[in-house]
Amino acid sequence: MPAAVVVGGGIGGLAAAIALHRIGWRVTVLERAVEFGEIGAGLALWPNATRALAALGLADRVRAIAGVETVGGVRDRAGRWLSRTDNADVARRHGWPLLMVHRAELVRVLVAALPADLPRSGSEVQAVRPDGEGVVVGHRGGQVRADLVVGADGIRSRVRRQGWPEARAPRYAGCTAWRAVTGPLGGWGAEGAVFWGRGERFGFAALPGGRFYCFAAARAPEGGEEDAYAGLVRRFGGWPDPVPELLAAVPEDAALRHDVYAMPPLATYVRGRVALLGDAAHAMDPALGQGAGTALEDAVTLAACLRSDRDVGVALARYDRVRRPRTQAIVRRSARLGAASLMAWGPGAWSRNLAARLVPPRLLLRSMDPVLGWTPPESAERGADPLPELDGMPDAGPGGGSEGGPGSDA
């Protein structure tokens, strides 16, 4: 039985472990944290992500812990709608609606899908080195030899730094982001939205139990030390309803703040018997909400390539050939949307808002087909990744709730 070591116990790493275990590989997951879990924030699962979960046999379990946003869209700084999308249209077009989940709850579902002895917390990886036809992974507590190592350890990936020494380090993208989950708000619906200001944006989406996931970003110097909750209230407390009420329902110690970093594109996601996935391979701006979705796609595709070809080298080459063009195109599209949403120049922000008003919702949703229409390799001819042509499409997301957190989706 071939053996794999997955470095990183986030969403992408756990999904890769599940996918490899399902095709008969012996898997070990090494996570440096003392326990598996994600700190509190929400997460958007678009239809492509849910199809990947379905390929892992987990779509129904995730749907049971998820909320369904009814209507989403974009508003201007004054609260006027620029664009609205009915989630029912997303479901009709792609078979699944937009789902909103709490990250920690999704991680619990993924951990529960693995045999209890596979995930090892408190096992920080220190070295990854080739060893004949395999790879030796040294970690706190010992070392393990494997036929394959999967680097799913995030934007600051140690696996990438060791195996790709020529790769440029992530660079500050010029903005800071906040995430928070409110307490229960009775009587609210499931409508979400993203407000576009000048150099700032604020969005929210419904979670189960009457909670809301709030996400925001602003142009700011790198490394600010202001308290996360205080920064949210200072910047966004005077925005139109329902922003003040949402912020009032966020526990002061529950807000998260992080600088956003862009990762220069890699020439390959594979080196020898080591493969990268998720943020370790293609960390992206959170504006399009595809960080977790593309990590889940990576995991399913990697296992499909290894199942269809016993030669690990050939399978990994195919994985790189299939995943790199698609994910790097989504990275570019996410960056363009993020930059547009944070336009600080007055005339540019006015033009952006006008363009958003003029694009019909049907066209906007159709422009997302190349992203949302991904199909797991098992049902695609020769395992190819369909709908790869992502550039040249309108740079707009289809609605609210389309933001995740960089560096934590894999």
C-alpha positions as a Python dict, from the first residue, in 0.01 Angstrom:
ca = {
    (1, 'M'): (0, 0, 0),
    (2, 'P'): (155, 337, -102),
    (3, 'A'): (206, 590, 176),
    (4, 'A'): (148, 965, 177),
    (5, 'V'): (226, 1238, 429),
    (6, 'V'): (3, 1543, 422),
    (7, 'V'): (166, 1846, 583),
    (8, 'G'): (-103, 2077, 718),
    (9, 'G'): (-436, 1996, 880),
    (10, 'G'): (-654, 2273, 740),
    (11, 'I'): (-937, 2232, 492),
    (12, 'G'): (-721, 2145, 191),
    (13, 'G'): (-490, 1911, 380),
    (14, 'L'): (-773, 1719, 546),
    (15, 'A'): (-957, 1692, 214),
    (16, 'A'): (-642, 1555, 49),
    (17, 'A'): (-604, 1299, 327),
    (18, 'I'): (-967, 1187, 285),
    (19, 'A'): (-930, 1163, -93),
    (20, 'L'): (-608, 962, -72),
    (21, 'H'): (-746, 734, 198),
    (22, 'R'): (-1050, 664, -20),
    (23, 'I'): (-829, 538, -306),
    (24, 'G'): (-635, 302, -79),
    (25, 'W'): (-332, 504, 27),
    (26, 'R'): (-192, 491, 379),
    (27, 'V'): (-204, 852, 496),
    (28, 'T'): (-52, 1050, 782),
    (29, 'V'): (-155, 1411, 845),
    (30, 'L'): (103, 1622, 1028),
    (31, 'E'): (-33, 1944, 1182),
    (32, 'R'): (183, 2174, 1390),
    (33, 'A'): (-106, 2307, 1603),
    (34, 'V'): (-184, 2120, 1923),
    (35, 'E'): (-533, 2040, 1799),
    (36, 'F'): (-719, 2033, 1470),
    (37, 'G'): (-952, 2324, 1416),
    (38, 'E'): (-1001, 2669, 1267),
    (39, 'I'): (-1049, 2987, 1464),
    (40, 'G'): (-1392, 3138, 1429),
    (41, 'A'): (-1489, 3279, 1091),
    (42, 'G'): (-1724, 3197, 808),
    (43, 'L'): (-1661, 3041, 474),
    (44, 'A'): (-1838, 3047, 138),
    (45, 'L'): (-1880, 2718, -47),
    (46, 'W'): (-1978, 2779, -408),
    (47, 'P'): (-2108, 2491, -627),
    (48, 'N'): (-1758, 2389, -740),
    (49, 'A'): (-1654, 2344, -376),
    (50, 'T'): (-1968, 2144, -296),
    (51, 'R'): (-1906, 1916, -596),
    (52, 'A'): (-1560, 1846, -458),
    (53, 'L'): (-1715, 1765, -120),
    (54, 'A'): (-1963, 1536, -297),
    (55, 'A'): (-1671, 1353, -457),
    (56, 'L'): (-1541, 1295, -103),
    (57, 'G'): (-1882, 1167, 7),
    (58, 'L'): (-1933, 1464, 238),
    (59, 'A'): (-2171, 1702, 60),
    (60, 'D'): (-2478, 1599, 258),
    (61, 'R'): (-2296, 1619, 590),
    (62, 'V'): (-2168, 1967, 510),
    (63, 'R'): (-2508, 2078, 381),
    (64, 'A'): (-2652, 1981, 720),
    (65, 'I'): (-2428, 2233, 899),
    (66, 'A'): (-2452, 2508, 637),
    (67, 'G'): (-2677, 2803, 575),
    (68, 'V'): (-2812, 2901, 235),
    (69, 'E'): (-2797, 3264, 139),
    (70, 'T'): (-3117, 3371, -40),
    (71, 'V'): (-3008, 3691, -212),
    (72, 'G'): (-2666, 3848, -234),
    (73, 'G'): (-2512, 4136, -419),
    (74, 'V'): (-2310, 4454, -412),
    (75, 'R'): (-2411, 4790, -263),
    (76, 'D'): (-2238, 5125, -278),
    (77, 'R'): (-2114, 5322, 23),
    (78, 'A'): (-2459, 5479, 65),
    (79, 'G'): (-2626, 5137, 78),
    (80, 'R'): (-2783, 5147, -271),
    (81, 'W'): (-2785, 4821, -463),
    (82, 'L'): (-2543, 4803, -754),
    (83, 'S'): (-2608, 4438, -838),
    (84, 'R'): (-2822, 4160, -691),
    (85, 'T'): (-2815, 3783, -745),
    (86, 'D'): (-3081, 3533, -640),
    (87, 'N'): (-2914, 3224, -495),
    (88, 'A'): (-3190, 3015, -653),
    (89, 'D'): (-3042, 3115, -990),
    (90, 'V'): (-2703, 2984, -878),
    (91, 'A'): (-2863, 2653, -779),
    (92, 'R'): (-3059, 2625, -1105),
    (93, 'R'): (-2751, 2694, -1312),
    (94, 'H'): (-2501, 2484, -1118),
    (95, 'G'): (-2699, 2227, -920),
    (96, 'W'): (-2599, 2359, -577),
    (97, 'P'): (-2669, 2689, -401),
    (98, 'L'): (-2411, 2905, -232),
    (99, 'L'): (-2356, 2753, 113),
    (100, 'M'): (-2220, 2940, 414),
    (101, 'V'): (-2047, 2744, 690),
    (102, 'H'): (-1842, 2814, 998),
    (103, 'R'): (-1483, 2710, 933),
    (104, 'A'): (-1446, 2523, 1261),
    (105, 'E'): (-1759, 2321, 1190),
    (106, 'L'): (-1638, 2227, 842),
    (107, 'V'): (-1303, 2116, 985),
    (108, 'R'): (-1484, 1896, 1237),
    (109, 'V'): (-1671, 1724, 953),
    (110, 'L'): (-1345, 1662, 767),
    (111, 'V'): (-1162, 1528, 1073),
    (112, 'A'): (-1453, 1296, 1152),
    (113, 'A'): (-1429, 1149, 801),
    (114, 'L'): (-1077, 1019, 872),
    (115, 'P'): (-974, 723, 1087),
    (116, 'A'): (-880, 857, 1429),
    (117, 'D'): (-514, 754, 1403),
    (118, 'L'): (-439, 944, 1078),
    (119, 'P'): (-429, 1308, 1195),
    (120, 'R'): (-136, 1393, 1422),
    (121, 'S'): (-151, 1729, 1593),
    (122, 'G'): (151, 1891, 1756),
    (123, 'S'): (372, 1752, 1477),
    (124, 'E'): (548, 2052, 1327),
    (125, 'V'): (739, 1954, 1013),
    (126, 'Q'): (1104, 2054, 1018),
    (127, 'A'): (1253, 1895, 705),
    (128, 'V'): (1141, 1733, 381),
    (129, 'R'): (1410, 1558, 178),
    (130, 'P'): (1418, 1313, -113),
    (131, 'D'): (1520, 957, -28),
    (132, 'G'): (1557, 731, -328),
    (133, 'E'): (1211, 673, -474),
    (134, 'G'): (1044, 834, -174),
    (135, 'V'): (1057, 1129, 63),
    (136, 'V'): (1155, 1149, 431),
    (137, 'V'): (967, 1398, 646),
    (138, 'G'): (1127, 1499, 973),
    (139, 'H'): (890, 1638, 1232),
    (140, 'R'): (877, 1712, 1600),
    (141, 'G'): (870, 1367, 1750),
    (142, 'G'): (1039, 1170, 1476),
    (143, 'Q'): (1040, 1112, 1104),
    (144, 'V'): (832, 924, 851),
    (145, 'R'): (907, 797, 501),
    (146, 'A'): (647, 825, 228),
    (147, 'D'): (595, 772, -143),
    (148, 'L'): (433, 1116, -164),
    (149, 'V'): (431, 1437, 38),
    (150, 'V'): (146, 1684, 1),
    (151, 'G'): (230, 2038, 107),
    (152, 'A'): (-95, 2188, 234),
    (153, 'D'): (61, 2413, 496),
    (154, 'G'): (-65, 2751, 383),
    (155, 'I'): (78, 3066, 232),
    (156, 'R'): (389, 3049, 453),
    (157, 'S'): (444, 2686, 355),
    (158, 'R'): (763, 2531, 492),
    (159, 'V'): (730, 2254, 235),
    (160, 'R'): (735, 2512, -43),
    (161, 'R'): (1028, 2703, 104),
    (162, 'Q'): (1236, 2385, 123),
    (163, 'G'): (1137, 2232, -209),
    (164, 'W'): (1105, 2552, -413),
    (165, 'P'): (1398, 2767, -291),
    (166, 'E'): (1381, 2979, -606),
    (167, 'A'): (1018, 3080, -545),
    (168, 'R'): (963, 3442, -450),
    (169, 'A'): (818, 3508, -106),
    (170, 'P'): (460, 3631, -67),
    (171, 'R'): (434, 4012, -82),
    (172, 'Y'): (198, 4247, 96),
    (173, 'A'): (-105, 4314, -124),
    (174, 'G'): (-167, 4659, 19),
    (175, 'C'): (-474, 4584, 227),
    (176, 'T'): (-577, 4452, 565),
    (177, 'A'): (-877, 4223, 617),
    (178, 'W'): (-1108, 4156, 910),
    (179, 'R'): (-1333, 3858, 983),
    (180, 'A'): (-1590, 3806, 1255),
    (181, 'V'): (-1899, 3604, 1341),
    (182, 'T'): (-2189, 3770, 1522),
    (183, 'G'): (-2397, 3623, 1799),
    (184, 'P'): (-2752, 3515, 1708),
    (185, 'L'): (-2970, 3791, 1564),
    (186, 'G'): (-3338, 3703, 1587),
    (187, 'G'): (-3576, 3787, 1307),
    (188, 'W'): (-3313, 3839, 1039),
    (189, 'G'): (-3337, 3682, 698),
    (190, 'A'): (-3065, 3514, 495),
    (191, 'E'): (-2979, 3802, 265),
    (192, 'G'): (-2615, 3902, 226),
    (193, 'A'): (-2430, 4187, 61),
    (194, 'V'): (-2093, 4348, 5),
    (195, 'F'): (-2065, 4727, 41),
    (196, 'W'): (-1806, 4893, -183),
    (197, 'G'): (-1659, 5217, -51),
    (198, 'R'): (-1347, 5404, -154),
    (199, 'G'): (-1050, 5197, -46),
    (200, 'E'): (-1275, 4991, 183),
    (201, 'R'): (-1534, 4715, 161),
    (202, 'F'): (-1762, 4545, 411),
    (203, 'G'): (-1969, 4232, 358),
    (204, 'F'): (-2190, 3994, 549),
    (205, 'A'): (-2360, 3658, 493),
    (206, 'A'): (-2597, 3446, 699),
    (207, 'L'): (-2476, 3143, 895),
    (208, 'P'): (-2695, 2881, 1066),
    (209, 'G'): (-2840, 2966, 1405),
    (210, 'G'): (-2914, 3329, 1325),
    (211, 'R'): (-2546, 3423, 1316),
    (212, 'F'): (-2379, 3631, 1046),
    (213, 'Y'): (-2031, 3614, 903),
    (214, 'C'): (-1886, 3963, 859),
    (215, 'F'): (-1583, 4035, 642),
    (216, 'A'): (-1411, 4360, 557),
    (217, 'A'): (-1098, 4496, 395),
    (218, 'A'): (-927, 4831, 363),
    (219, 'R'): (-621, 4986, 207),
    (220, 'A'): (-377, 5024, 497),
    (221, 'P'): (-5, 5006, 578),
    (222, 'E'): (132, 4663, 652),
    (223, 'G'): (156, 4546, 1011),
    (224, 'G'): (-98, 4765, 1189),
    (225, 'E'): (-127, 4689, 1560),
    (226, 'E'): (-475, 4826, 1632),
    (227, 'D'): (-713, 4594, 1814),
    (228, 'A'): (-913, 4401, 1554),
    (229, 'Y'): (-1258, 4484, 1689),
    (230, 'A'): (-1170, 4848, 1754),
    (231, 'G'): (-1042, 4879, 1398),
    (232, 'L'): (-1363, 4734, 1256),
    (233, 'V'): (-1582, 4973, 1453),
    (234, 'R'): (-1366, 5276, 1380),
    (235, 'R'): (-1370, 5216, 1006),
    (236, 'F'): (-1716, 5075, 950),
    (237, 'G'): (-1931, 5167, 1251),
    (238, 'G'): (-2087, 5459, 1062),
    (239, 'W'): (-2171, 5267, 744),
    (240, 'P'): (-2534, 5215, 636),
    (241, 'D'): (-2764, 4965, 801),
    (242, 'P'): (-2730, 4683, 885),
    (243, 'V'): (-2354, 4727, 938),
    (244, 'P'): (-2373, 4899, 1280),
    (245, 'E'): (-2614, 4637, 1415),
    (246, 'L'): (-2395, 4355, 1288),
    (247, 'L'): (-2085, 4502, 1451),
    (248, 'A'): (-2273, 4549, 1778),
    (249, 'A'): (-2351, 4176, 1776),
    (250, 'V'): (-1985, 4071, 1735),
    (251, 'P'): (-1814, 3974, 2063),
    (252, 'E'): (-1520, 4209, 2109),
    (253, 'D'): (-1274, 3922, 2142),
    (254, 'A'): (-1408, 3741, 1833),
    (255, 'A'): (-1284, 3973, 1556),
    (256, 'L'): (-981, 3867, 1353),
    (257, 'R'): (-747, 4094, 1161),
    (258, 'H'): (-480, 3993, 912),
    (259, 'D'): (-278, 4154, 637),
    (260, 'V'): (-345, 4017, 290),
    (261, 'Y'): (-51, 3880, 93),
    (262, 'A'): (-17, 3792, -273),
    (263, 'M'): (194, 3497, -377),
    (264, 'P'): (386, 3519, -704),
    (265, 'P'): (289, 3234, -940),
    (266, 'L'): (490, 2913, -926),
    (267, 'A'): (634, 2750, -1237),
    (268, 'T'): (518, 2412, -1108),
    (269, 'Y'): (316, 2270, -820),
    (270, 'V'): (519, 1948, -822),
    (271, 'R'): (881, 1870, -747),
    (272, 'G'): (985, 1506, -735),
    (273, 'R'): (744, 1324, -505),
    (274, 'V'): (619, 1647, -343),
    (275, 'A'): (300, 1825, -452),
    (276, 'L'): (156, 2153, -328),
    (277, 'L'): (-211, 2238, -296),
    (278, 'G'): (-433, 2514, -163),
    (279, 'D'): (-271, 2831, -31),
    (280, 'A'): (72, 2668, -38),
    (281, 'A'): (41, 2656, -417),
    (282, 'H'): (-188, 2947, -508),
    (283, 'A'): (-292, 3174, -221),
    (284, 'M'): (-534, 3434, -353),
    (285, 'D'): (-719, 3752, -266),
    (286, 'P'): (-1030, 3659, -66),
    (287, 'A'): (-1269, 3874, -273),
    (288, 'L'): (-1390, 3592, -499),
    (289, 'G'): (-1437, 3343, -214),
    (290, 'Q'): (-1250, 3062, -390),
    (291, 'G'): (-960, 2983, -157),
    (292, 'A'): (-1123, 2685, 10),
    (293, 'G'): (-1306, 2581, -307),
    (294, 'T'): (-990, 2554, -515),
    (295, 'A'): (-812, 2370, -231),
    (296, 'L'): (-1095, 2114, -226),
    (297, 'E'): (-1070, 2084, -605),
    (298, 'D'): (-693, 2028, -573),
    (299, 'A'): (-745, 1746, -325),
    (300, 'V'): (-1001, 1562, -535),
    (301, 'T'): (-798, 1605, -855),
    (302, 'L'): (-474, 1486, -694),
    (303, 'A'): (-638, 1162, -578),
    (304, 'A'): (-803, 1110, -917),
    (305, 'C'): (-468, 1144, -1095),
    (306, 'L'): (-301, 898, -856),
    (307, 'R'): (-586, 651, -890),
    (308, 'S'): (-574, 656, -1269),
    (309, 'D'): (-196, 614, -1300),
    (310, 'R'): (19, 391, -1077),
    (311, 'D'): (331, 582, -1176),
    (312, 'V'): (340, 855, -913),
    (313, 'G'): (563, 1079, -1123),
    (314, 'V'): (330, 1062, -1421),
    (315, 'A'): (26, 1120, -1198),
    (316, 'L'): (182, 1425, -1033),
    (317, 'A'): (280, 1570, -1370),
    (318, 'R'): (-81, 1539, -1477),
    (319, 'Y'): (-200, 1701, -1153),
    (320, 'D'): (27, 1999, -1218),
    (321, 'R'): (-82, 2021, -1581),
    (322, 'V'): (-450, 2021, -1486),
    (323, 'R'): (-451, 2238, -1174),
    (324, 'R'): (-193, 2509, -1232),
    (325, 'P'): (-354, 2691, -1528),
    (326, 'R'): (-697, 2693, -1366),
    (327, 'T'): (-593, 2803, -1019),
    (328, 'Q'): (-353, 3069, -1142),
    (329, 'A'): (-627, 3213, -1363),
    (330, 'I'): (-860, 3227, -1061),
    (331, 'V'): (-583, 3397, -861),
    (332, 'R'): (-559, 3667, -1129),
    (333, 'R'): (-934, 3712, -1143),
    (334, 'S'): (-957, 3733, -763),
    (335, 'A'): (-683, 3996, -757),
    (336, 'R'): (-862, 4209, -1016),
    (337, 'L'): (-1193, 4190, -830),
    (338, 'G'): (-1022, 4269, -500),
    (339, 'A'): (-846, 4571, -650),
    (340, 'A'): (-1169, 4700, -805),
    (341, 'S'): (-1362, 4663, -480),
    (342, 'L'): (-1095, 4865, -296),
    (343, 'M'): (-1065, 5140, -556),
    (344, 'A'): (-978, 5455, -361),
    (345, 'W'): (-964, 5708, -647),
    (346, 'G'): (-1299, 5886, -664),
    (347, 'P'): (-1358, 5883, -1043),
    (348, 'G'): (-1243, 5521, -1057),
    (349, 'A'): (-1485, 5417, -781),
    (350, 'W'): (-1769, 5602, -956),
    (351, 'S'): (-1692, 5425, -1286),
    (352, 'R'): (-1671, 5090, -1108),
    (353, 'N'): (-2013, 5141, -950),
    (354, 'L'): (-2166, 5248, -1280),
    (355, 'A'): (-2030, 4937, -1451),
    (356, 'A'): (-2171, 4718, -1175),
    (357, 'R'): (-2516, 4875, -1221),
    (358, 'L'): (-2510, 4823, -1596),
    (359, 'V'): (-2414, 4454, -1602),
    (360, 'P'): (-2735, 4243, -1606),
    (361, 'P'): (-2745, 3984, -1323),
    (362, 'R'): (-2785, 3702, -1576),
    (363, 'L'): (-2467, 3805, -1756),
    (364, 'L'): (-2285, 3842, -1427),
    (365, 'L'): (-2382, 3491, -1321),
    (366, 'R'): (-2290, 3351, -1660),
    (367, 'S'): (-1948, 3514, -1630),
    (368, 'M'): (-1888, 3295, -1325),
    (369, 'D'): (-1953, 2970, -1515),
    (370, 'P'): (-1581, 2897, -1573),
    (371, 'V'): (-1524, 2911, -1197),
    (372, 'L'): (-1842, 2755, -1060),
    (373, 'G'): (-1884, 2493, -1335),
    (374, 'W'): (-1584, 2281, -1234),
    (375, 'T'): (-1655, 1907, -1247),
    (376, 'P'): (-1461, 1641, -1052),
    (377, 'P'): (-1218, 1456, -1279),
    (378, 'E'): (-1402, 1123, -1245),
    (379, 'S'): (-1686, 1255, -1458),
    (380, 'A'): (-1477, 1449, -1707),
    (381, 'E'): (-1330, 1297, -2021),
    (382, 'R'): (-977, 1169, -1960),
    (383, 'G'): (-985, 1337, -1620),
    (384, 'A'): (-932, 1681, -1772),
    (385, 'D'): (-1034, 1988, -1575),
    (386, 'P'): (-1319, 2148, -1771),
    (387, 'L'): (-1390, 2517, -1820),
    (388, 'P'): (-1030, 2637, -1782),
    (389, 'E'): (-1065, 2964, -1978),
    (390, 'L'): (-1105, 3211, -1694),
    (391, 'D'): (-927, 3521, -1820),
    (392, 'G'): (-1102, 3786, -2021),
    (393, 'M'): (-1428, 3753, -1825),
    (394, 'P'): (-1599, 4037, -1635),
    (395, 'D'): (-1425, 4093, -1302),
    (396, 'A'): (-1722, 4074, -1071),
    (397, 'G'): (-1841, 3831, -810),
    (398, 'P'): (-2203, 3720, -822),
    (399, 'G'): (-2310, 3830, -478),
    (400, 'G'): (-2255, 3865, -108),
    (401, 'G'): (-2085, 3607, 109),
    (402, 'S'): (-1807, 3560, -144),
    (403, 'E'): (-1512, 3623, 81),
    (404, 'G'): (-1284, 3394, 276),
    (405, 'G'): (-960, 3441, 466),
    (406, 'P'): (-620, 3422, 294),
    (407, 'G'): (-364, 3186, 435),
    (408, 'S'): (-615, 2969, 616),
    (409, 'D'): (-802, 2781, 349),
    (410, 'A'): (-560, 2497, 308),
}
